[in-house]
Structure formats: structure tokens, C-alpha cells
Amino acid sequence: VDVPRSPDFDWLTKETLKTLNLIPEGVSDERAGSKTIKVMLSNLASVAKRLDELRNYYGTGHGRHGRAIGLQSRHAKLAAHASAAFCNFVLNTHSERSK
């Protein structure tokens, strides 16, 4: 894969999902539940995008202070669980396809 000099998070996510064929276009319409699977794969990419946006708004990266106001611990737990689900699915897919 040709990687741009400074890839952004969105590019990295899309390229990872494309490489693992975890994109809606990779699902045959003939497959049982194909519409549902396509929506879920689309939502998978959306979860990563929204986590990136949330981090940009409230994260402490890039030298920001750690006193962001507006989120509660339940939001942090949602973000943590969503990122764990995304990462586990992607890593499990990679592992199964690497056998």
C-alpha cells in the first residue's frame, strides 16, 4: 500500500478497512443478510471517524490541557468500548485472514 507522507486518521481507517475487505462494496448482494452486513460495515468506519472527532474536540493530545469540560465518565466509557470493539474486530479479521 502506498502511504501518503502524512496520512490522516480517516485515510488510515479507510485504507485498513479496504485492505481487509471490510467495506460494504465487498459484500455480495446474494449473501443472506447482505443489507444488514453492509450497514454494519459502514457503521464500523463511522465509529472510527466519530472517535477521531471526539478525540479532536476533547482529547489531551497535541499539548492540550487535560481539563476539557463537557463530557462525563459515561462518554469516556462509550468511547473506550467503541474503540475496543472496532480494534478487536479489525485485529481478529486480520488474524483469521493471515492463517
Buried (B, 14 or more C-beta within 10 A) or exposed (E): EEEEEEEEBEEBBBBBBBEBEBBBEEBEEEEEEEEEBBEBBEEBBEBBBEBBEBBEEBBEEEEEEEEEEEEEEEEEEBBEEBBEEBEEBBEEBEEEEEE
